[in-house]
Amino acid sequence: MTSLLSALFDATPRPGLQPVPNTKPLTFEAAVLPPIIYFLALLFLPPPPPQSFDTLAVKLLRNALALLAGVLFFRLPLAYHVPQSIGLNYQLALVGLYGGCRVLDAFFISPYGFGHIPRRVRYKHISRAHTPMPVEADNEPQANAKGGAKAGDDEQPVSDTVSDAVQHARRGSLADSYFVLEKKLSDLSEMKPVYELATSEEGWPHNFFDRASWALELETSMRGLGFTWTTADVRHTRKTWLPTAKNRLHSILFHVGPVLAVCFVIIRTTYVRYLEGAPQAKFGVHTEDLFDSRLPLWLQLLLTAALGAFLMAAFSVAHSMAAIMLSPLAPSPLAFFPPLYSTRIWDIKSVRGFWSYGWHRLFARLFLVYGVWPGEWLERKLTGKRSDEPADIGKVLGGFISSAFVHSFAVRSVLGGEWSRALGEAKFFAANGFAVVLEEGIRRQVMSWRKKRGLPLEMWYDSWIGRIWWIAVLLFSGRNFARGWVNAGLVREMAGK
């Protein structure tokens, strides 16, 4: 215990860590003040019950607290580093940038730009007897669906009545019955098939306890779930699965746990056999690019896949553990942890499908506000489109470019603050954005060609081509991502060295 405490408070940078110059070890005060001040500011964000209290002085106090919290969040990765861990430095940069952007959104962009303060959304789940397998029509985005919630919307799309949902849930087929039976026999994880109905509250929190609960829920809801400023559900369906604590434990032990173990073996073996002996890896002096000079192409692709799968599994474990620990708080919204991923990897057939359904959407609101909306605005300005016309290219590229900046900023914090060495992640996300635009253009051309010739719009080989395409795009573009992690020492730390 003594050695553990000494390691936690040891300010000596761990081997391989390359902190930003002129930063100092993170202090306890610097770590806790931003979220605390943010919470205090959120207490004043909803309009007070008696409007007589909604005075200029209250608004000035609220905005002053919000500005202070935002500055402290942004300052975290610029002024501090975590000497004990390379990965925690990466996380510190993400937390600082995400927290600062969220504060600006909650207190200035949404209220003053769009007149919108988030309202609570209450969810109700109704059991359904449909197949646990994803329904094809429900897994593809609608042709005219928007990529995110519009600014100024005070409510989530409210679902149909309970009776309609129940009647729809009763419609089944022989295939549905087969899959339900197969699930009962082979799957012990007890996932509950449900329809999710969402309605937004009309009023605001009144007493202090309710206001404090509202503030805590909004502060901890990364995806905006439970509030009217969450992004649109990309699945465009009310069908979902309600995980239980037992199901999450089952998932950790029998699904993501083995994935983590296999990925760890690959990462550690790669580092020990190919990278550990390099002086650059030992002392952090990068006179050569270790990823390109020491790893053959096949191993670069294998390591890239292992890193991606490891991250997916690690996110799932953290999400499930938090859900299990907070499950006793149900029915409080703090215990609401809907599924992190919305489909299985093998059901994905495009790059767009991977980023829409196969990856987490924890930063969806951030990318919507700072990427999607500016991208749509820029496309309309350049092309002269009206506000009611879709601006899909700007939307897609804006979202991916904002993601590129966020992740490059994070890896920069463990590469000595050098932007030139942090461009790998930017290249990765930018390449995927252009891939989404390219594949959508090709898909439309193919559909038009088949329709003109009276051919079926869907061919048996489409799904196989789609799978090969998205996997190839992610692996080859992901080498840029993996290269930065190798050079930054993150792979070394993941290997336990």
KEVEXVEX-277560 format. One record per residue (C-alpha): x, y, z. Coordinates in steps of 0.5 Angstrom, whole numbers, padded with zeros to 4 digits, always signed. Layout:
N
XYZ
...
***
This chain:
497
+0000+0000+0000
+0006+0005+0002
+0009+0004-0005
+0002+0005-0009
+0001+0011-0005
+0008+0013-0007
+0007+0012-0014
+0001+0016-0014
+0004+0022-0012
+0011+0021-0015
+0012+0027-0020
+0018+0023-0024
+0015+0022-0031
+0015+0015-0032
+0019+0012-0038
+0017+0014-0045
+0013+0020-0043
+0013+0026-0047
+0009+0031-0044
+0008+0038-0047
+0014+0043-0045
+0013+0048-0039
+0007+0044-0036
+0007+0041-0029
+0004+0035-0025
-0003+0035-0024
-0005+0037-0017
-0011+0035-0014
-0014+0042-0014
-0013+0043-0021
-0017+0036-0023
-0023+0037-0018
-0025+0045-0019
-0027+0045-0026
-0033+0039-0025
-0035+0043-0019
-0035+0050-0021
-0039+0047-0028
-0044+0043-0023
-0045+0050-0019
-0046+0054-0025
-0051+0048-0028
-0055+0050-0021
-0057+0056-0024
-0058+0054-0031
-0065+0052-0031
-0070+0058-0030
-0072+0059-0023
-0079+0057-0021
-0081+0064-0019
-0079+0069-0025
-0077+0074-0020
-0071+0071-0018
-0069+0070-0026
-0065+0077-0025
-0059+0080-0028
-0055+0079-0022
-0056+0071-0023
-0055+0071-0030
-0048+0074-0029
-0046+0070-0023
-0048+0064-0028
-0044+0066-0034
-0038+0068-0029
-0038+0061-0026
-0039+0058-0033
-0033+0062-0036
-0029+0060-0030
-0030+0053-0031
-0029+0053-0038
-0023+0056-0038
-0020+0051-0032
-0022+0045-0037
-0019+0048-0043
-0013+0049-0038
-0012+0042-0036
-0008+0039-0042
-0004+0046-0043
-0002+0047-0036
-0001+0040-0033
+0001+0033-0034
+0000+0026-0031
+0007+0024-0029
+0005+0017-0028
+0002+0015-0034
+0002+0016-0042
-0005+0014-0043
-0008+0018-0037
-0005+0024-0040
-0008+0023-0047
-0015+0022-0043
-0013+0029-0039
-0013+0032-0046
-0020+0029-0048
-0023+0031-0041
-0020+0038-0042
-0022+0039-0049
-0029+0036-0048
-0031+0039-0042
-0029+0046-0044
-0033+0045-0051
-0039+0042-0047
-0039+0048-0042
-0039+0053-0048
-0045+0049-0051
-0049+0049-0045
-0049+0056-0043
-0047+0060-0049
-0048+0057-0056
-0055+0053-0054
-0058+0058-0050
-0056+0065-0053
-0055+0062-0060
-0062+0058-0061
-0066+0059-0054
-0065+0052-0052
-0064+0050-0045
-0064+0042-0044
-0070+0039-0041
-0071+0032-0038
-0073+0026-0043
-0077+0021-0039
-0076+0014-0042
-0081+0008-0042
-0080+0001-0044
-0085-0004-0046
-0083-0011-0048
-0084-0014-0055
-0083-0021-0057
-0080-0019-0064
-0073-0023-0066
-0067-0021-0062
-0063-0020-0069
-0063-0013-0072
-0068-0012-0077
-0065-0010-0084
-0070-0004-0085
-0069-0002-0078
-0061-0002-0079
-0061+0003-0085
-0062+0010-0084
-0068+0013-0088
-0066+0017-0094
-0069+0024-0091
-0066+0023-0084
-0062+0028-0081
-0055+0026-0078
-0057+0030-0071
-0062+0034-0067
-0063+0041-0070
-0062+0047-0066
-0067+0050-0062
-0071+0043-0062
-0074+0043-0055
-0076+0036-0055
-0074+0029-0057
-0078+0026-0063
-0084+0023-0058
-0086+0016-0060
-0093+0013-0061
-0098+0012-0056
-0097+0006-0051
-0102+0002-0054
-0099+0003-0061
-0093+0000-0059
-0096-0006-0056
-0100-0007-0062
-0094-0007-0066
-0090-0011-0062
-0095-0017-0062
-0094-0017-0070
-0089-0023-0071
-0087-0028-0076
-0085-0035-0076
-0078-0033-0076
-0078-0029-0070
-0081-0034-0066
-0075-0039-0068
-0070-0033-0066
-0073-0032-0060
-0073-0040-0058
-0066-0040-0061
-0064-0034-0056
-0067-0037-0050
-0063-0044-0051
-0056-0041-0053
-0056-0034-0050
-0056-0034-0042
-0055-0026-0042
-0062-0024-0041
-0063-0018-0046
-0070-0016-0046
-0073-0014-0052
-0077-0007-0051
-0080-0001-0055
-0077+0005-0052
-0082+0011-0051
-0079+0018-0050
-0083+0024-0048
-0080+0031-0045
-0082+0034-0039
-0085+0041-0040
-0083+0044-0033
-0076+0046-0030
-0073+0043-0023
-0076+0047-0017
-0073+0045-0011
-0066+0045-0009
-0065+0037-0009
-0069+0037-0016
-0064+0042-0019
-0058+0039-0016
-0060+0032-0019
-0062+0035-0026
-0055+0039-0026
-0051+0032-0024
-0055+0028-0029
-0053+0033-0035
-0046+0034-0033
-0045+0026-0033
-0049+0025-0039
-0044+0025-0044
-0048+0023-0050
-0054+0028-0048
-0058+0022-0046
-0064+0024-0042
-0064+0031-0044
-0067+0034-0051
-0060+0036-0053
-0058+0029-0055
-0057+0027-0062
-0061+0023-0066
-0062+0016-0066
-0058+0014-0072
-0062+0007-0072
-0068+0011-0073
-0072+0005-0070
-0076+0005-0063
-0073-0002-0062
-0068-0004-0057
-0065-0008-0052
-0065-0007-0045
-0059-0009-0041
-0059-0012-0034
-0054-0012-0029
-0053-0020-0030
-0053-0019-0038
-0047-0014-0037
-0043-0018-0032
-0044-0024-0038
-0042-0019-0043
-0035-0018-0039
-0034-0025-0037
-0035-0028-0044
-0035-0023-0049
-0031-0017-0048
-0026-0020-0043
-0023-0025-0048
-0023-0020-0054
-0019-0016-0049
-0014-0022-0047
-0013-0023-0054
-0011-0016-0056
-0007-0015-0050
-0003-0021-0052
-0002-0019-0059
+0000-0012-0057
+0005-0014-0052
+0008-0019-0056
+0009-0014-0062
+0012-0009-0057
+0017-0014-0054
+0019-0018-0060
+0020-0011-0065
+0020-0005-0061
+0023-0006-0054
+0030-0007-0056
+0030+0000-0060
+0033+0006-0056
+0028+0010-0058
+0023+0006-0055
+0027+0006-0049
+0029+0013-0048
+0023+0017-0052
+0028+0020-0057
+0025+0019-0064
+0030+0019-0069
+0026+0014-0073
+0019+0012-0074
+0019+0006-0070
+0012+0004-0073
+0014+0004-0080
+0022+0002-0079
+0021-0004-0075
+0014-0007-0077
+0012-0011-0083
+0006-0009-0087
+0002-0015-0084
+0004-0014-0077
+0002-0006-0078
-0005-0008-0080
-0005-0014-0074
-0003-0009-0069
-0008-0003-0072
-0014-0008-0071
-0012-0011-0064
-0011-0003-0062
-0018-0002-0065
-0021-0008-0062
-0018-0007-0055
-0021+0000-0055
-0028-0002-0057
-0028-0008-0051
-0025-0003-0046
-0030+0002-0047
-0035-0003-0047
-0032-0006-0040
-0032+0001-0037
-0039+0002-0039
-0042-0004-0036
-0038-0003-0030
-0041+0004-0029
-0048+0001-0030
-0047-0005-0026
-0045+0000-0020
-0050+0005-0021
-0056+0000-0022
-0058+0000-0015
-0060+0007-0016
-0066+0005-0021
-0070+0008-0023
-0066+0015-0022
-0063+0017-0029
-0056+0016-0026
-0057+0009-0027
-0059+0009-0034
-0054+0006-0039
-0057+0004-0046
-0053+0000-0050
-0046+0003-0052
-0046+0000-0059
-0052-0001-0063
-0050-0007-0068
-0046-0013-0069
-0039-0012-0072
-0041-0017-0078
-0047-0014-0079
-0044-0007-0081
-0043-0007-0089
-0040+0000-0090
-0036+0005-0087
-0042+0010-0085
-0045+0004-0082
-0039+0003-0078
-0039+0010-0075
-0046+0010-0074
-0048+0003-0071
-0041+0000-0070
-0037+0005-0066
-0039+0009-0059
-0043+0016-0060
-0040+0019-0053
-0038+0025-0057
-0044+0026-0061
-0046+0032-0059
-0039+0035-0059
-0038+0033-0066
-0045+0036-0068
-0044+0043-0065
-0037+0044-0067
-0037+0040-0073
-0043+0038-0077
-0047+0044-0076
-0041+0049-0078
-0040+0044-0084
-0047+0044-0086
-0047+0052-0086
-0041+0052-0090
-0043+0048-0095
-0050+0052-0096
-0046+0058-0096
-0041+0055-0102
-0047+0052-0106
-0052+0057-0105
-0057+0051-0102
-0063+0053-0098
-0063+0052-0090
-0068+0047-0092
-0064+0043-0097
-0059+0037-0094
-0052+0039-0094
-0050+0032-0093
-0042+0033-0095
-0041+0038-0090
-0045+0035-0085
-0040+0029-0086
-0034+0032-0087
-0035+0037-0081
-0036+0031-0076
-0030+0028-0078
-0026+0034-0078
-0028+0036-0071
-0026+0029-0069
-0019+0029-0072
-0018+0036-0069
-0020+0033-0062
-0016+0026-0062
-0010+0030-0065
-0010+0035-0060
-0010+0029-0055
-0004+0025-0058
-0001+0032-0058
-0001+0032-0051
+0004+0025-0050
+0008+0027-0056
+0012+0033-0053
+0006+0038-0056
+0009+0037-0063
+0003+0038-0068
+0007+0035-0073
+0008+0029-0070
+0000+0029-0068
-0003+0029-0075
-0003+0021-0076
-0010+0021-0072
-0012+0027-0076
-0011+0023-0083
-0015+0017-0080
-0021+0021-0079
-0021+0025-0085
-0019+0019-0089
-0026+0016-0086
-0030+0022-0088
-0028+0022-0095
-0029+0015-0095
-0036+0016-0093
-0038+0021-0098
-0034+0017-0103
-0038+0010-0102
-0045+0014-0101
-0044+0017-0108
-0042+0010-0111
-0048+0007-0108
-0053+0012-0111
-0050+0011-0118
-0050+0004-0117
-0057+0004-0115
-0059+0009-0121
-0056+0004-0126
-0059-0002-0123
-0066+0001-0123
-0065+0004-0130
-0064-0003-0132
-0069-0007-0128
-0064-0010-0124
-0065-0012-0117
-0063-0006-0112
-0060-0011-0107
-0055-0016-0110
-0052-0022-0106
-0045-0020-0106
-0047-0013-0104
-0046-0014-0097
-0039-0018-0098
-0036-0012-0102
-0039-0008-0097
-0035-0011-0091
-0029-0012-0095
-0029-0005-0096
-0030-0002-0089
-0025-0007-0086
-0020-0005-0091
-0021+0003-0090
-0021+0002-0083
-0014-0002-0083
-0010+0002-0088
-0012+0009-0085
-0012+0006-0078
-0004+0005-0079
-0004+0013-0078
-0007+0012-0072
-0003+0006-0069
+0003+0010-0072
+0002+0016-0067
+0000+0011-0061
+0007+0007-0062
+0011+0013-0063
+0008+0017-0057
+0009+0010-0052
+0002+0009-0051
+0003+0002-0054
+0009+0001-0049
+0004+0002-0044
-0001-0002-0046
+0004-0008-0047
+0005-0007-0039
+0012-0004-0040
***
